[in-house]
Amino acid sequence: MRKIPQEHVKNTKNMISVFSEICNITRYKTFATSSHHCLFILPMWAVGAIVVVVLALVGCLGFCIYKKCVNKGKKPKKTRERKGGRGRRKKDKEGEEGEEKKEGKEEEEKESLGKLEYSLDYNFTDNQLIVGILQAQDLPAMDMGGTSDPYVKVYMLPDKKKKFETKVQRKNLCPVFNETFTFKIPYSELGGQTLVLQVFDFDRFGKHDVIGEIKIPMNSIDLGQPIHEWKDLVGGEKEEQEKLGDICISLRYVPTAGKLTVNIMEAKNLKKMDVGGLSDPFVKVVLQHNGKRLKKKKTSVKQNTLNPYFNESFSFEIPFSQIQKVQVLITVYDYDKLGSNDPIGKCWIGYGASGVGLRHWSDMLANPRRPVAQWHTLLPEEEVDAALKAPIR
């Protein structure tokens, strides 16, 4: 507590002593004259007025002293507040910097997509590039259960005509593949191409998600000796689904005779496969039971068209007790006289299918003896094959 100056204390004491003297005056005061004493009486209202004036003066003096002391006592408080403000601002700034660093670390963690081990070897005698997909580690969880169903797609740019895929490794963030794929490419043409290794998360009921990828320009590596290395996966661009065309198929099943009839009616908007901007399509029909191939049939070849009309029927003997586990695989090919026939697209109907493939099969079983027609969108052959290999849940 701050001390009151001595001069203010002295003035206050003087005022109080005056007040006391006035209060001690009796109601009768004697005044001496030259020869006798006379008695003088002081009125009560005068005494009250004097008391009020004295109290007012004392109050004013006390208020001034108090205000002066309080103002002097506030200065250190303001200084402390300014210091405290600077301290809080400093702490706030440090807190923001800490949050920014934390966010930066979280972004780095999010960018970690795992890594892939692969091998490359070129056979100069046979003009073959042999690509080995060995294993992956630390893949991110893409499914709700905290796992992924990874597989690797392998192809060359700019020519995407030939693509390979590994088997799907179910519920595994560190899958082991140990698969090899061969591209027959002359060494003189290899330098202008780029090898792409894309890791996907398989989804039976939706589009497969890209986990990450590795791109290897062939002109940046030395194929004079085998290459074996790990590389970190980087974010891959989601490719727009290439339109391969549509095919119309009619199904008819007669339970009493155990006869399934598949009619390949027509196709439209098929992918251009030839240099002239056309294709020579034909259709292969494969019948499977519980994953085992039973029979296969194929249509005639339609020359130079992207919208072929077939209207060709194939019959299969399937007992009613087995029809629930039957799969009908439809593949459209581009016929090639000199080389192997190239697949344009594929679809499947029946056991384990989803979407249109499952609905078409259900409609056929619900309407025995009646042909049920349905358009199906063609998908990449490797995508359908991967779905067929995956266990049915």
PyMOL commands that set and color helices and strands:
alter all, ss='L'
color gray80, all
select helices_A, chain A and resi 6-24+44-111+187-190+218-220+323-325+356-366+381-389
alter helices_A, ss='H'
color red, helices_A
select strands_A, chain A and resi 28-32+37-41+115-123+128-137+150-157+163-165+176-184+194-201+209-217+227-232+246-254+259-268+281-289+292-298+309-317+326-334+342-350+372-377
alter strands_A, ss='S'
color yellow, strands_A
deselect
rebuild
show_as cartoon
